[in-house]
Amino acid sequence: MRTTPAVLALCVTLITITARAQQMCPCVPISYDWIAVPCDSWNCVTSTVVLANSDRSVVPMPTASSDYTWVVLRRIVVGSAIVSPDAPFKVDGFDSLAVASAHFYATDHELQPMLLTAPDGKVLVVARTAPEVPRRRAVGR
């Protein structure tokens, strides 16, 4: 019968310690963002996907662009990478299809926007940051 008060005291002590540990946790929720990695060849796409090691947050997709025929979308933790200001593609993520569709239709057609649903449930609008410069022919007709 002496073990009952000792076990009860131990349980009360453990419950108090775990409650205090939960109050002291400086937990910061992690948020994610999508970035676009432009690729000019299929070899670039395959190497990016292979380096991702079968991560579900890497999505390759073709584009209508002539200089970057592929773009690889990657989901990253916000603050873990910096996107270059002169990157050829930008990604906007939305929680609602209605808001994403409105943004898609408001985007200029020259920027070649693409609308897709990501594996994490976000709706993404991928577009060029500047209109594509048409290529000039070396020899005139």
Stockholm file with secondary structure:
# STOCKHOLM 1.0

chainA/1-141         MRTTPAVLALCVTLITITARAQQMCPCVPISYDWIAVPCDSWNCVTSTVVLANSDRSVVPMPTASSDYTWVVLRRIVVGSAIVSPDAPFKVDGFDSLAVASAHFYATDHELQPMLLTAPDGKVLVVARTAPEVPRRRAVGR
#=GR chainA/1-141 SS CTHHHHHHHHHHHHHHHHHHHHHTCCCCCCCEEEEEEEESSHHHHHHHHHHTTSCTTEEEEECSCSSCCEEEEEEEETTSCCCCTTCSEEEEEESCHHHHHHHHHHSCGGGCCEEEECTTSCEEEEEESSCCCCCCCSSCC
#=GC SS_cons         CTHHHHHHHHHHHHHHHHHHHHHTCCCCCCCEEEEEEEESSHHHHHHHHHHTTSCTTEEEEECSCSSCCEEEEEEEETTSCCCCTTCSEEEEEESCHHHHHHHHHHSCGGGCCEEEECTTSCEEEEEESSCCCCCCCSSCC
//
